[in-house]
């Protein structure tokens, strides 16, 4: 791993205090690159670069035109014209209509692949991410090399698309977030009798279950760990319950269905680790700030916050056209800046080999500014 830049300086920041004085915050931000780290994927980069600018681009554009044509045939002409104008102006409210095309089947893509069909039908949901996670045979959970079952049998076409750069990068984030979660647990075990973990917009929470299971197999005392999973989606919580049973951790988990804006009212006490990976990809800056303030309020002093946000790359348009997966992209610097502006300290942003899925770890200071 290489470190591109470390910013460690005192920055004067005007803050409202009782004395209306200028408070001084210490800003510590590290940008770290996983260039050739063992266990992270960066397979066939030259092939995928050529694919993205040739056949991949044509296929994505064809899928996009098919979905739009189906929408236009199903609405009056005046509505079709409005959709086209919105599309030219890059407005996103047509995405709900396009999402209804999830069962559309396309040659050379998902027509003969049940696994890819399942992905398209559940795009941006926890089930789709689990398809990407578990399609890779390197994700072994236990000593007997057991892996979490897939929603459908793997086929050659699904194997091809689930090894594209975006899929590899998602699994890299899975590994990286898991590593940081593990390091935080081990550090906290050395000084605390009980560790409370909260996952916001948890999805299946497979990353957390995976790491806790591995630690238990290695002899780490996980009896001190309590896990609370929250999500607005009942389907995601049902999937998380299934993963909890599969990993043997169901007795350690509390499930809460609530939007992130209401968590401070729904939850009791403070947490030592809060994980919110995936949700920031869909939120505007205003909502991200709201989320991060909630996290800061719920986090113990010295606690860990683990989050992530997709970085825009040349393949972003292909992702939107092929899967209608619309993302709010932010650079690693932008992610770090939002964390710092919401009073987090010791910020580390990790950039996986494809530079698509950066993830960050930040701390809440013991001091109150």
C-alpha positions, 0 to 999 in steps of 0.5 A, a space after each residue: 500500500 502506498 500513501 499519496 499524501 498526508 495532510 496534518 496541519 492546524 486549520 482555523 475554523 470559525 465555530 459557534 462556541 459559548 465565547 464566540 471565539 475562533 476554535 482551531 481544529 487539527 485536520 488529519 487526512 490520509 489518502 492510501 492506495 491499494 496498488 498491488 495489495 494481496 487479496 485485492 482484484 485487478 484482473 485484465 485491466 487492458 482488456 476491460 479498458 478496450 471493452 468499455 470503449 467498444 463492445 461494452 459501450 455499444 451493448 450498454 447503449 443498446 440496452 438503454 435504447 431498448 428500455 427507453 423504447 419500451 417506456 415510450 410505447 407505453 405512454 402517450 406521445 406527449 409524455 414520450 416527448 417530455 421523457 426525451 426532454 428530461 433525458 436530454 437535460 439529464 433529469 433522473 425522475 425517469 429512472 423509476 420507469 426504467 427500473 420497471 424494465 428490470 425483467 427485460 432480457 437482452 442477447 449477449 447479456 442476461 437473456 440466458 443468464 438467470 443470475 444476471 436476470 436476478 441482478 437486473 431485477 434487484 438493482 441497487 438492492 442488497 440482493 444484487 450486491 450479494 450476487 456480486 459478492 458471492 459469485 466469486 469463489 474466493 469468498 470462503 467463509 469457513 474452514 470447510 470452504 463453504 460459501 454463501 449460496 447464490 440466488 441462481 446457478 453461476 453461468 459463463 455469461 454471469 461469470 464474465 460480467 461479474 468480473 468486470 471492473 465495477 464488480 471487482 471493485 465492489 468485492 475490493 470494497 468488501 475486503 477493505 471494509 472488512 479489514 478495517 472493521 476487523 482492525 477496529 474490533 481488535 483495537 477496541 477489545 483491548 480496552 473495552 468490556 463491550 463493543 456496540 456495532 451499528 450498521 446503517 442501511 445494512 443491506 445483507 450485512 454480509 461483510 460484518 457477519 463474515 469478519 465476525 465469523 472469521 474472528 471467532 474461528 481464529 479464537 478471538 473472543 466475540 462474546 463482547 460484540 453486540 450488533 445492531 442492523 438498521 435499514 428502511 427496507 424490510 426485504 434487506 432486513 429479511 436478507 440480513 436475518 438469513 445471513 445472520 442465521 447462516 453465520 450462526 450469529 442470529 442471537 447477537 443481532 438486533 434489527 431495526 427498520 427505520 430511515 437514517 434520519 430517525 435513528 437517534 429517536 429509534 436507538 438507545 445509547 452510543 456505539 463504538 463502531 458505525 458502518 454505513 457503506 453503500 448509502 452515501 452513493 445515493 444521497 445528495 450533499 445535504 442528506 450526507 451531512 444529515 447522515 454524518 451528523 446522526 453518526 457523530 451523535 450516536 458514536 462514542 468518543 474515540 469510536 470508528 466510522 466506516 463509510 464509502 462513496 463511489 468515484 466517477 470513472 470512465 465506466 460510469 455511463 455504462 453502469 447507468 445505461 446497462 443497469 440503470 444504476 444511478 450514483 452520486 459520485 464523489 472523489 476521495 478528496 470530496 468524501 474526506 472533506 465531508 467527513 472533516 466538515 462534520 467533525 470527524 478526525 484521523 480520516 483515512 481514505 483507502 482507494 482500491 486498485 480500480 479506484 472505483 470504490 474508495 472507502 474511509 475510516 474516521 474517528 470521533 474525537 474524545 475532545 468536544 470542540 
